[in-house]
Amino acid sequence: MCLAVPLKLTHIEGKTAIGELEGIQRKIRVDFLPDPKIGDYVIAHAGFAIERLNEEQALANLKAFQEVADAL
């Protein structure tokens, strides 16, 4: 099973970006996003940013992930 996770873009160079979640950085591609910017929250799946989120959506998703982790 694959899971798409929200990441915050911290560095962009061309179509490659660094997304961060809780201090963990991942190199991702941003080919599918129009005009990505540092500070954007994105949903990343299989190494690609597939959707931009507003901060409220991203934080709600992260809270839901934490609730699941806490329940386990």
mmJSON file of the N, C-alpha and C atoms, coordinates in Angstrom:
{"data_MODEL":{"atom_site":{
"group_PDB":["ATOM","ATOM","ATOM","ATOM","ATOM","ATOM","ATOM","ATOM","ATOM","ATOM","ATOM","ATOM","ATOM","ATOM","ATOM","ATOM","ATOM","ATOM","ATOM","ATOM","ATOM","ATOM","ATOM","ATOM","ATOM","ATOM","ATOM","ATOM","ATOM","ATOM","ATOM","ATOM","ATOM","ATOM","ATOM","ATOM","ATOM","ATOM","ATOM","ATOM","ATOM","ATOM","ATOM","ATOM","ATOM","ATOM","ATOM","ATOM","ATOM","ATOM","ATOM","ATOM","ATOM","ATOM","ATOM","ATOM","ATOM","ATOM","ATOM","ATOM","ATOM","ATOM","ATOM","ATOM","ATOM","ATOM","ATOM","ATOM","ATOM","ATOM","ATOM","ATOM","ATOM","ATOM","ATOM","ATOM","ATOM","ATOM","ATOM","ATOM","ATOM","ATOM","ATOM","ATOM","ATOM","ATOM","ATOM","ATOM","ATOM","ATOM","ATOM","ATOM","ATOM","ATOM","ATOM","ATOM","ATOM","ATOM","ATOM","ATOM","ATOM","ATOM","ATOM","ATOM","ATOM","ATOM","ATOM","ATOM","ATOM","ATOM","ATOM","ATOM","ATOM","ATOM","ATOM","ATOM","ATOM","ATOM","ATOM","ATOM","ATOM","ATOM","ATOM","ATOM","ATOM","ATOM","ATOM","ATOM","ATOM","ATOM","ATOM","ATOM","ATOM","ATOM","ATOM","ATOM","ATOM","ATOM","ATOM","ATOM","ATOM","ATOM","ATOM","ATOM","ATOM","ATOM","ATOM","ATOM","ATOM","ATOM","ATOM","ATOM","ATOM","ATOM","ATOM","ATOM","ATOM","ATOM","ATOM","ATOM","ATOM","ATOM","ATOM","ATOM","ATOM","ATOM","ATOM","ATOM","ATOM","ATOM","ATOM","ATOM","ATOM","ATOM","ATOM","ATOM","ATOM","ATOM","ATOM","ATOM","ATOM","ATOM","ATOM","ATOM","ATOM","ATOM","ATOM","ATOM","ATOM","ATOM","ATOM","ATOM","ATOM","ATOM","ATOM","ATOM","ATOM","ATOM","ATOM","ATOM","ATOM","ATOM","ATOM","ATOM","ATOM","ATOM","ATOM","ATOM","ATOM","ATOM","ATOM","ATOM","ATOM","ATOM","ATOM","ATOM"],
"id":[1,2,3,4,5,6,7,8,9,10,11,12,13,14,15,16,17,18,19,20,21,22,23,24,25,26,27,28,29,30,31,32,33,34,35,36,37,38,39,40,41,42,43,44,45,46,47,48,49,50,51,52,53,54,55,56,57,58,59,60,61,62,63,64,65,66,67,68,69,70,71,72,73,74,75,76,77,78,79,80,81,82,83,84,85,86,87,88,89,90,91,92,93,94,95,96,97,98,99,100,101,102,103,104,105,106,107,108,109,110,111,112,113,114,115,116,117,118,119,120,121,122,123,124,125,126,127,128,129,130,131,132,133,134,135,136,137,138,139,140,141,142,143,144,145,146,147,148,149,150,151,152,153,154,155,156,157,158,159,160,161,162,163,164,165,166,167,168,169,170,171,172,173,174,175,176,177,178,179,180,181,182,183,184,185,186,187,188,189,190,191,192,193,194,195,196,197,198,199,200,201,202,203,204,205,206,207,208,209,210,211,212,213,214,215,216],
"type_symbol":["N","C","C","N","C","C","N","C","C","N","C","C","N","C","C","N","C","C","N","C","C","N","C","C","N","C","C","N","C","C","N","C","C","N","C","C","N","C","C","N","C","C","N","C","C","N","C","C","N","C","C","N","C","C","N","C","C","N","C","C","N","C","C","N","C","C","N","C","C","N","C","C","N","C","C","N","C","C","N","C","C","N","C","C","N","C","C","N","C","C","N","C","C","N","C","C","N","C","C","N","C","C","N","C","C","N","C","C","N","C","C","N","C","C","N","C","C","N","C","C","N","C","C","N","C","C","N","C","C","N","C","C","N","C","C","N","C","C","N","C","C","N","C","C","N","C","C","N","C","C","N","C","C","N","C","C","N","C","C","N","C","C","N","C","C","N","C","C","N","C","C","N","C","C","N","C","C","N","C","C","N","C","C","N","C","C","N","C","C","N","C","C","N","C","C","N","C","C","N","C","C","N","C","C","N","C","C","N","C","C","N","C","C","N","C","C"],
"label_atom_id":["N","CA","C","N","CA","C","N","CA","C","N","CA","C","N","CA","C","N","CA","C","N","CA","C","N","CA","C","N","CA","C","N","CA","C","N","CA","C","N","CA","C","N","CA","C","N","CA","C","N","CA","C","N","CA","C","N","CA","C","N","CA","C","N","CA","C","N","CA","C","N","CA","C","N","CA","C","N","CA","C","N","CA","C","N","CA","C","N","CA","C","N","CA","C","N","CA","C","N","CA","C","N","CA","C","N","CA","C","N","CA","C","N","CA","C","N","CA","C","N","CA","C","N","CA","C","N","CA","C","N","CA","C","N","CA","C","N","CA","C","N","CA","C","N","CA","C","N","CA","C","N","CA","C","N","CA","C","N","CA","C","N","CA","C","N","CA","C","N","CA","C","N","CA","C","N","CA","C","N","CA","C","N","CA","C","N","CA","C","N","CA","C","N","CA","C","N","CA","C","N","CA","C","N","CA","C","N","CA","C","N","CA","C","N","CA","C","N","CA","C","N","CA","C","N","CA","C","N","CA","C","N","CA","C","N","CA","C","N","CA","C","N","CA","C","N","CA","C","N","CA","C"],
"label_alt_id":[null,null,null,null,null,null,null,null,null,null,null,null,null,null,null,null,null,null,null,null,null,null,null,null,null,null,null,null,null,null,null,null,null,null,null,null,null,null,null,null,null,null,null,null,null,null,null,null,null,null,null,null,null,null,null,null,null,null,null,null,null,null,null,null,null,null,null,null,null,null,null,null,null,null,null,null,null,null,null,null,null,null,null,null,null,null,null,null,null,null,null,null,null,null,null,null,null,null,null,null,null,null,null,null,null,null,null,null,null,null,null,null,null,null,null,null,null,null,null,null,null,null,null,null,null,null,null,null,null,null,null,null,null,null,null,null,null,null,null,null,null,null,null,null,null,null,null,null,null,null,null,null,null,null,null,null,null,null,null,null,null,null,null,null,null,null,null,null,null,null,null,null,null,null,null,null,null,null,null,null,null,null,null,null,null,null,null,null,null,null,null,null,null,null,null,null,null,null,null,null,null,null,null,null,null,null,null,null,null,null,null,null,null,null,null,null],
"label_comp_id":["MET","MET","MET","CYS","CYS","CYS","LEU","LEU","LEU","ALA","ALA","ALA","VAL","VAL","VAL","PRO","PRO","PRO","LEU","LEU","LEU","LYS","LYS","LYS","LEU","LEU","LEU","THR","THR","THR","HIS","HIS","HIS","ILE","ILE","ILE","GLU","GLU","GLU","GLY","GLY","GLY","LYS","LYS","LYS","THR","THR","THR","ALA","ALA","ALA","ILE","ILE","ILE","GLY","GLY","GLY","GLU","GLU","GLU","LEU","LEU","LEU","GLU","GLU","GLU","GLY","GLY","GLY","ILE","ILE","ILE","GLN","GLN","GLN","ARG","ARG","ARG","LYS","LYS","LYS","ILE","ILE","ILE","ARG","ARG","ARG","VAL","VAL","VAL","ASP","ASP","ASP","PHE","PHE","PHE","LEU","LEU","LEU","PRO","PRO","PRO","ASP","ASP","ASP","PRO","PRO","PRO","LYS","LYS","LYS","ILE","ILE","ILE","GLY","GLY","GLY","ASP","ASP","ASP","TYR","TYR","TYR","VAL","VAL","VAL","ILE","ILE","ILE","ALA","ALA","ALA","HIS","HIS","HIS","ALA","ALA","ALA","GLY","GLY","GLY","PHE","PHE","PHE","ALA","ALA","ALA","ILE","ILE","ILE","GLU","GLU","GLU","ARG","ARG","ARG","LEU","LEU","LEU","ASN","ASN","ASN","GLU","GLU","GLU","GLU","GLU","GLU","GLN","GLN","GLN","ALA","ALA","ALA","LEU","LEU","LEU","ALA","ALA","ALA","ASN","ASN","ASN","LEU","LEU","LEU","LYS","LYS","LYS","ALA","ALA","ALA","PHE","PHE","PHE","GLN","GLN","GLN","GLU","GLU","GLU","VAL","VAL","VAL","ALA","ALA","ALA","ASP","ASP","ASP","ALA","ALA","ALA","LEU","LEU","LEU"],
"label_asym_id":["A","A","A","A","A","A","A","A","A","A","A","A","A","A","A","A","A","A","A","A","A","A","A","A","A","A","A","A","A","A","A","A","A","A","A","A","A","A","A","A","A","A","A","A","A","A","A","A","A","A","A","A","A","A","A","A","A","A","A","A","A","A","A","A","A","A","A","A","A","A","A","A","A","A","A","A","A","A","A","A","A","A","A","A","A","A","A","A","A","A","A","A","A","A","A","A","A","A","A","A","A","A","A","A","A","A","A","A","A","A","A","A","A","A","A","A","A","A","A","A","A","A","A","A","A","A","A","A","A","A","A","A","A","A","A","A","A","A","A","A","A","A","A","A","A","A","A","A","A","A","A","A","A","A","A","A","A","A","A","A","A","A","A","A","A","A","A","A","A","A","A","A","A","A","A","A","A","A","A","A","A","A","A","A","A","A","A","A","A","A","A","A","A","A","A","A","A","A","A","A","A","A","A","A","A","A","A","A","A","A","A","A","A","A","A","A"],
"label_entity_id":["1","1","1","1","1","1","1","1","1","1","1","1","1","1","1","1","1","1","1","1","1","1","1","1","1","1","1","1","1","1","1","1","1","1","1","1","1","1","1","1","1","1","1","1","1","1","1","1","1","1","1","1","1","1","1","1","1","1","1","1","1","1","1","1","1","1","1","1","1","1","1","1","1","1","1","1","1","1","1","1","1","1","1","1","1","1","1","1","1","1","1","1","1","1","1","1","1","1","1","1","1","1","1","1","1","1","1","1","1","1","1","1","1","1","1","1","1","1","1","1","1","1","1","1","1","1","1","1","1","1","1","1","1","1","1","1","1","1","1","1","1","1","1","1","1","1","1","1","1","1","1","1","1","1","1","1","1","1","1","1","1","1","1","1","1","1","1","1","1","1","1","1","1","1","1","1","1","1","1","1","1","1","1","1","1","1","1","1","1","1","1","1","1","1","1","1","1","1","1","1","1","1","1","1","1","1","1","1","1","1","1","1","1","1","1","1"],
"label_seq_id":[1,1,1,2,2,2,3,3,3,4,4,4,5,5,5,6,6,6,7,7,7,8,8,8,9,9,9,10,10,10,11,11,11,12,12,12,13,13,13,14,14,14,15,15,15,16,16,16,17,17,17,18,18,18,19,19,19,20,20,20,21,21,21,22,22,22,23,23,23,24,24,24,25,25,25,26,26,26,27,27,27,28,28,28,29,29,29,30,30,30,31,31,31,32,32,32,33,33,33,34,34,34,35,35,35,36,36,36,37,37,37,38,38,38,39,39,39,40,40,40,41,41,41,42,42,42,43,43,43,44,44,44,45,45,45,46,46,46,47,47,47,48,48,48,49,49,49,50,50,50,51,51,51,52,52,52,53,53,53,54,54,54,55,55,55,56,56,56,57,57,57,58,58,58,59,59,59,60,60,60,61,61,61,62,62,62,63,63,63,64,64,64,65,65,65,66,66,66,67,67,67,68,68,68,69,69,69,70,70,70,71,71,71,72,72,72],
"pdbx_PDB_ins_code":[null,null,null,null,null,null,null,null,null,null,null,null,null,null,null,null,null,null,null,null,null,null,null,null,null,null,null,null,null,null,null,null,null,null,null,null,null,null,null,null,null,null,null,null,null,null,null,null,null,null,null,null,null,null,null,null,null,null,null,null,null,null,null,null,null,null,null,null,null,null,null,null,null,null,null,null,null,null,null,null,null,null,null,null,null,null,null,null,null,null,null,null,null,null,null,null,null,null,null,null,null,null,null,null,null,null,null,null,null,null,null,null,null,null,null,null,null,null,null,null,null,null,null,null,null,null,null,null,null,null,null,null,null,null,null,null,null,null,null,null,null,null,null,null,null,null,null,null,null,null,null,null,null,null,null,null,null,null,null,null,null,null,null,null,null,null,null,null,null,null,null,null,null,null,null,null,null,null,null,null,null,null,null,null,null,null,null,null,null,null,null,null,null,null,null,null,null,null,null,null,null,null,null,null,null,null,null,null,null,null,null,null,null,null,null,null],
"Cartn_x":[0.847,0.0,0.893,0.522,1.247,0.423,1.111,0.445,1.0,0.106,0.528,0.598,1.673,1.875,2.04,1.598,1.812,3.249,3.866,5.215,5.223,6.121,6.301,7.546,7.421,8.556,9.538,10.802,11.83,12.908,12.993,13.998,13.465,13.643,13.215,14.337,14.66,15.64,15.11,14.607,13.998,12.732,12.672,11.507,11.743,12.835,13.15,13.03,12.466,12.287,12.634,12.818,12.972,11.707,11.049,9.885,10.235,9.679,10.033,8.792,8.932,7.897,8.586,8.347,8.915,10.422,11.12,12.57,13.127,12.285,12.73,12.547,13.619,13.578,13.546,12.741,12.621,12.789,13.524,13.634,12.412,11.702,10.514,10.534,9.755,9.584,8.311,8.346,7.192,6.646,6.854,6.423,4.931,4.112,2.657,2.057,2.865,2.351,2.683,1.696,2.015,2.613,3.763,4.399,4.564,5.283,5.509,6.4,6.15,6.908,7.371,8.514,8.986,7.929,7.623,6.596,5.273,5.083,3.856,3.798,2.607,2.366,1.853,2.367,1.958,1.688,0.895,0.735,1.726,2.584,3.596,3.291,3.409,3.18,4.182,4.879,5.84,6.876,7.295,8.34,7.89,6.574,6.033,5.042,5.131,4.107,2.903,1.758,0.605,-0.504,-0.422,-1.462,-0.939,-1.333,-0.992,-2.111,-1.735,-2.694,-2.51,-3.589,-3.375,-2.889,-2.376,-1.779,-2.793,-4.029,-5.069,-5.31,-5.398,-5.586,-4.397,-3.197,-1.988,-1.914,-2.17,-2.099,-3.188,-4.37,-5.442,-5.039,-4.407,-3.943,-2.872,-1.931,-0.873,-1.434,-2.436,-3.084,-3.759,-4.404,-5.055,-4.032,-2.879,-1.816,-1.334,-1.177,-0.703,-1.714,-3.002,-4.032,-4.001,-3.792,-3.679,-2.456,-1.322,-0.089,-0.26,-0.913,-1.128,-2.039,-2.991,-3.922,-3.261,-2.173,-1.467,-0.571],
"Cartn_y":[-1.176,0.0,1.24,2.209,3.483,4.56,5.509,6.585,7.909,8.816,10.162,10.989,11.739,12.496,13.987,14.837,16.269,16.651,17.452,17.953,19.46,20.15,21.583,21.776,22.504,22.73,23.694,23.259,24.082,24.53,23.895,24.251,23.798,24.632,24.278,24.635,23.684,23.917,23.262,24.091,23.556,22.796,21.543,20.7,19.734,19.939,19.13,20.011,19.443,20.202,19.323,19.98,19.279,19.567,18.495,18.62,18.095,18.712,18.348,18.039,17.034,16.663,16.26,17.006,16.72,16.524,17.372,17.313,16.326,15.51,14.548,15.181,15.184,15.8,14.732,15.017,14.103,14.894,14.333,14.942,14.501,15.475,15.165,15.981,15.546,16.27,17.109,18.271,19.171,19.44,18.5,18.64,18.917,18.373,18.455,19.701,20.501,21.699,22.955,23.788,25.066,26.017,26.574,27.608,27.249,26.148,25.81,26.846,27.097,28.09,27.504,27.981,27.587,27.992,27.065,27.306,26.665,26.273,25.573,24.216,23.812,22.439,21.661,20.453,19.612,18.195,17.474,16.043,15.364,14.524,13.824,12.332,11.745,10.313,9.792,8.746,8.093,9.075,10.038,10.953,12.174,12.341,13.478,14.238,15.568,16.411,16.363,15.913,15.727,16.746,17.47,18.457,19.458,20.699,21.744,21.799,22.004,22.148,23.508,24.046,25.228,24.746,25.65,25.262,24.573,25.041,24.437,22.976,22.692,21.318,20.444,20.96,20.19,19.852,20.833,20.592,19.635,19.699,18.753,17.33,17.176,15.85,15.321,16.173,15.75,15.356,16.094,15.751,14.382,14.106,12.805,11.677,11.89,10.876,10.621,11.682,11.528,10.779,11.042,10.325,8.839,8.489,7.059,6.453,7.134,6.616,6.435,7.378,7.283,6.12,5.809,4.718,3.345,3.299,2.032,1.807],
"Cartn_z":[0.0,0.0,0.0,-0.807,-0.862,-0.173,0.392,1.113,0.63,0.27,-0.104,1.17,1.321,2.555,2.261,3.184,3.006,3.381,2.543,2.773,2.537,3.217,3.005,2.156,1.05,0.165,0.82,0.902,1.536,0.56,-0.6,-1.607,-2.955,-3.974,-5.327,-6.29,-7.162,-8.213,-9.483,-10.395,-11.609,-11.256,-11.672,-11.393,-10.23,-9.502,-8.325,-7.09,-6.031,-4.796,-3.607,-2.479,-1.206,-0.412,0.019,0.877,2.254,3.29,4.655,5.474,6.327,7.289,8.579,9.627,10.953,10.903,10.149,10.081,9.077,8.496,7.491,6.12,5.335,4.014,2.93,1.893,0.76,-0.522,-1.463,-2.777,-3.581,-4.144,-4.933,-6.223,-7.179,-8.438,-8.336,-8.973,-8.933,-10.345,-11.25,-12.643,-12.788,-11.905,-12.039,-11.399,-10.738,-10.061,-10.855,-11.114,-11.737,-10.699,-11.01,-10.204,-8.717,-8.407,-6.994,-6.323,-5.052,-4.294,-2.957,-2.478,-1.154,-0.133,0.774,1.783,1.433,0.156,-0.232,0.45,0.821,1.262,0.063,-0.109,-1.23,-0.729,-1.498,-1.274,-2.211,-1.657,-2.45,-2.46,-3.642,-3.809,-4.834,-4.484,-5.37,-5.924,-5.077,-5.467,-6.248,-6.414,-7.147,-6.286,-6.327,-5.718,-6.656,-6.151,-7.032,-6.789,-5.684,-5.384,-4.369,-4.51,-3.543,-2.502,-1.234,-0.14,0.5,1.065,1.892,3.26,4.055,5.34,6.249,6.252,7.094,6.718,5.418,4.96,5.347,5.136,5.441,6.923,7.781,9.228,9.687,9.076,9.411,9.017,7.849,7.427,8.365,8.742,9.653,11.01,11.491,12.753,12.657,11.543,11.358,11.342,10.661,10.665,12.094,12.872,14.256,15.099,14.909,15.655,15.357,14.092,13.727,14.367,14.304,14.897,16.408,17.065,18.505,18.868,17.99,18.244,18.112,17.347,17.157,18.313],
"occupancy":[1.0,1.0,1.0,1.0,1.0,1.0,1.0,1.0,1.0,1.0,1.0,1.0,1.0,1.0,1.0,1.0,1.0,1.0,1.0,1.0,1.0,1.0,1.0,1.0,1.0,1.0,1.0,1.0,1.0,1.0,1.0,1.0,1.0,1.0,1.0,1.0,1.0,1.0,1.0,1.0,1.0,1.0,1.0,1.0,1.0,1.0,1.0,1.0,1.0,1.0,1.0,1.0,1.0,1.0,1.0,1.0,1.0,1.0,1.0,1.0,1.0,1.0,1.0,1.0,1.0,1.0,1.0,1.0,1.0,1.0,1.0,1.0,1.0,1.0,1.0,1.0,1.0,1.0,1.0,1.0,1.0,1.0,1.0,1.0,1.0,1.0,1.0,1.0,1.0,1.0,1.0,1.0,1.0,1.0,1.0,1.0,1.0,1.0,1.0,1.0,1.0,1.0,1.0,1.0,1.0,1.0,1.0,1.0,1.0,1.0,1.0,1.0,1.0,1.0,1.0,1.0,1.0,1.0,1.0,1.0,1.0,1.0,1.0,1.0,1.0,1.0,1.0,1.0,1.0,1.0,1.0,1.0,1.0,1.0,1.0,1.0,1.0,1.0,1.0,1.0,1.0,1.0,1.0,1.0,1.0,1.0,1.0,1.0,1.0,1.0,1.0,1.0,1.0,1.0,1.0,1.0,1.0,1.0,1.0,1.0,1.0,1.0,1.0,1.0,1.0,1.0,1.0,1.0,1.0,1.0,1.0,1.0,1.0,1.0,1.0,1.0,1.0,1.0,1.0,1.0,1.0,1.0,1.0,1.0,1.0,1.0,1.0,1.0,1.0,1.0,1.0,1.0,1.0,1.0,1.0,1.0,1.0,1.0,1.0,1.0,1.0,1.0,1.0,1.0,1.0,1.0,1.0,1.0,1.0,1.0,1.0,1.0,1.0,1.0,1.0,1.0],
"B_iso_or_equiv":[0.0,0.0,0.0,0.0,0.0,0.0,0.0,0.0,0.0,0.0,0.0,0.0,0.0,0.0,0.0,0.0,0.0,0.0,0.0,0.0,0.0,0.0,0.0,0.0,0.0,0.0,0.0,0.0,0.0,0.0,0.0,0.0,0.0,0.0,0.0,0.0,0.0,0.0,0.0,0.0,0.0,0.0,0.0,0.0,0.0,0.0,0.0,0.0,0.0,0.0,0.0,0.0,0.0,0.0,0.0,0.0,0.0,0.0,0.0,0.0,0.0,0.0,0.0,0.0,0.0,0.0,0.0,0.0,0.0,0.0,0.0,0.0,0.0,0.0,0.0,0.0,0.0,0.0,0.0,0.0,0.0,0.0,0.0,0.0,0.0,0.0,0.0,0.0,0.0,0.0,0.0,0.0,0.0,0.0,0.0,0.0,0.0,0.0,0.0,0.0,0.0,0.0,0.0,0.0,0.0,0.0,0.0,0.0,0.0,0.0,0.0,0.0,0.0,0.0,0.0,0.0,0.0,0.0,0.0,0.0,0.0,0.0,0.0,0.0,0.0,0.0,0.0,0.0,0.0,0.0,0.0,0.0,0.0,0.0,0.0,0.0,0.0,0.0,0.0,0.0,0.0,0.0,0.0,0.0,0.0,0.0,0.0,0.0,0.0,0.0,0.0,0.0,0.0,0.0,0.0,0.0,0.0,0.0,0.0,0.0,0.0,0.0,0.0,0.0,0.0,0.0,0.0,0.0,0.0,0.0,0.0,0.0,0.0,0.0,0.0,0.0,0.0,0.0,0.0,0.0,0.0,0.0,0.0,0.0,0.0,0.0,0.0,0.0,0.0,0.0,0.0,0.0,0.0,0.0,0.0,0.0,0.0,0.0,0.0,0.0,0.0,0.0,0.0,0.0,0.0,0.0,0.0,0.0,0.0,0.0,0.0,0.0,0.0,0.0,0.0,0.0],
"pdbx_formal_charge":[null,null,null,null,null,null,null,null,null,null,null,null,null,null,null,null,null,null,null,null,null,null,null,null,null,null,null,null,null,null,null,null,null,null,null,null,null,null,null,null,null,null,null,null,null,null,null,null,null,null,null,null,null,null,null,null,null,null,null,null,null,null,null,null,null,null,null,null,null,null,null,null,null,null,null,null,null,null,null,null,null,null,null,null,null,null,null,null,null,null,null,null,null,null,null,null,null,null,null,null,null,null,null,null,null,null,null,null,null,null,null,null,null,null,null,null,null,null,null,null,null,null,null,null,null,null,null,null,null,null,null,null,null,null,null,null,null,null,null,null,null,null,null,null,null,null,null,null,null,null,null,null,null,null,null,null,null,null,null,null,null,null,null,null,null,null,null,null,null,null,null,null,null,null,null,null,null,null,null,null,null,null,null,null,null,null,null,null,null,null,null,null,null,null,null,null,null,null,null,null,null,null,null,null,null,null,null,null,null,null,null,null,null,null,null,null],
"auth_seq_id":[1,1,1,2,2,2,3,3,3,4,4,4,5,5,5,6,6,6,7,7,7,8,8,8,9,9,9,10,10,10,11,11,11,12,12,12,13,13,13,14,14,14,15,15,15,16,16,16,17,17,17,18,18,18,19,19,19,20,20,20,21,21,21,22,22,22,23,23,23,24,24,24,25,25,25,26,26,26,27,27,27,28,28,28,29,29,29,30,30,30,31,31,31,32,32,32,33,33,33,34,34,34,35,35,35,36,36,36,37,37,37,38,38,38,39,39,39,40,40,40,41,41,41,42,42,42,43,43,43,44,44,44,45,45,45,46,46,46,47,47,47,48,48,48,49,49,49,50,50,50,51,51,51,52,52,52,53,53,53,54,54,54,55,55,55,56,56,56,57,57,57,58,58,58,59,59,59,60,60,60,61,61,61,62,62,62,63,63,63,64,64,64,65,65,65,66,66,66,67,67,67,68,68,68,69,69,69,70,70,70,71,71,71,72,72,72],
"auth_comp_id":["MET","MET","MET","CYS","CYS","CYS","LEU","LEU","LEU","ALA","ALA","ALA","VAL","VAL","VAL","PRO","PRO","PRO","LEU","LEU","LEU","LYS","LYS","LYS","LEU","LEU","LEU","THR","THR","THR","HIS","HIS","HIS","ILE","ILE","ILE","GLU","GLU","GLU","GLY","GLY","GLY","LYS","LYS","LYS","THR","THR","THR","ALA","ALA","ALA","ILE","ILE","ILE","GLY","GLY","GLY","GLU","GLU","GLU","LEU","LEU","LEU","GLU","GLU","GLU","GLY","GLY","GLY","ILE","ILE","ILE","GLN","GLN","GLN","ARG","ARG","ARG","LYS","LYS","LYS","ILE","ILE","ILE","ARG","ARG","ARG","VAL","VAL","VAL","ASP","ASP","ASP","PHE","PHE","PHE","LEU","LEU","LEU","PRO","PRO","PRO","ASP","ASP","ASP","PRO","PRO","PRO","LYS","LYS","LYS","ILE","ILE","ILE","GLY","GLY","GLY","ASP","ASP","ASP","TYR","TYR","TYR","VAL","VAL","VAL","ILE","ILE","ILE","ALA","ALA","ALA","HIS","HIS","HIS","ALA","ALA","ALA","GLY","GLY","GLY","PHE","PHE","PHE","ALA","ALA","ALA","ILE","ILE","ILE","GLU","GLU","GLU","ARG","ARG","ARG","LEU","LEU","LEU","ASN","ASN","ASN","GLU","GLU","GLU","GLU","GLU","GLU","GLN","GLN","GLN","ALA","ALA","ALA","LEU","LEU","LEU","ALA","ALA","ALA","ASN","ASN","ASN","LEU","LEU","LEU","LYS","LYS","LYS","ALA","ALA","ALA","PHE","PHE","PHE","GLN","GLN","GLN","GLU","GLU","GLU","VAL","VAL","VAL","ALA","ALA","ALA","ASP","ASP","ASP","ALA","ALA","ALA","LEU","LEU","LEU"],
"auth_asym_id":["A","A","A","A","A","A","A","A","A","A","A","A","A","A","A","A","A","A","A","A","A","A","A","A","A","A","A","A","A","A","A","A","A","A","A","A","A","A","A","A","A","A","A","A","A","A","A","A","A","A","A","A","A","A","A","A","A","A","A","A","A","A","A","A","A","A","A","A","A","A","A","A","A","A","A","A","A","A","A","A","A","A","A","A","A","A","A","A","A","A","A","A","A","A","A","A","A","A","A","A","A","A","A","A","A","A","A","A","A","A","A","A","A","A","A","A","A","A","A","A","A","A","A","A","A","A","A","A","A","A","A","A","A","A","A","A","A","A","A","A","A","A","A","A","A","A","A","A","A","A","A","A","A","A","A","A","A","A","A","A","A","A","A","A","A","A","A","A","A","A","A","A","A","A","A","A","A","A","A","A","A","A","A","A","A","A","A","A","A","A","A","A","A","A","A","A","A","A","A","A","A","A","A","A","A","A","A","A","A","A","A","A","A","A","A","A"],
"auth_atom_id":["N","CA","C","N","CA","C","N","CA","C","N","CA","C","N","CA","C","N","CA","C","N","CA","C","N","CA","C","N","CA","C","N","CA","C","N","CA","C","N","CA","C","N","CA","C","N","CA","C","N","CA","C","N","CA","C","N","CA","C","N","CA","C","N","CA","C","N","CA","C","N","CA","C","N","CA","C","N","CA","C","N","CA","C","N","CA","C","N","CA","C","N","CA","C","N","CA","C","N","CA","C","N","CA","C","N","CA","C","N","CA","C","N","CA","C","N","CA","C","N","CA","C","N","CA","C","N","CA","C","N","CA","C","N","CA","C","N","CA","C","N","CA","C","N","CA","C","N","CA","C","N","CA","C","N","CA","C","N","CA","C","N","CA","C","N","CA","C","N","CA","C","N","CA","C","N","CA","C","N","CA","C","N","CA","C","N","CA","C","N","CA","C","N","CA","C","N","CA","C","N","CA","C","N","CA","C","N","CA","C","N","CA","C","N","CA","C","N","CA","C","N","CA","C","N","CA","C","N","CA","C","N","CA","C","N","CA","C","N","CA","C","N","CA","C","N","CA","C","N","CA","C"],
"pdbx_PDB_model_num":[1,1,1,1,1,1,1,1,1,1,1,1,1,1,1,1,1,1,1,1,1,1,1,1,1,1,1,1,1,1,1,1,1,1,1,1,1,1,1,1,1,1,1,1,1,1,1,1,1,1,1,1,1,1,1,1,1,1,1,1,1,1,1,1,1,1,1,1,1,1,1,1,1,1,1,1,1,1,1,1,1,1,1,1,1,1,1,1,1,1,1,1,1,1,1,1,1,1,1,1,1,1,1,1,1,1,1,1,1,1,1,1,1,1,1,1,1,1,1,1,1,1,1,1,1,1,1,1,1,1,1,1,1,1,1,1,1,1,1,1,1,1,1,1,1,1,1,1,1,1,1,1,1,1,1,1,1,1,1,1,1,1,1,1,1,1,1,1,1,1,1,1,1,1,1,1,1,1,1,1,1,1,1,1,1,1,1,1,1,1,1,1,1,1,1,1,1,1,1,1,1,1,1,1,1,1,1,1,1,1,1,1,1,1,1,1]
}}}
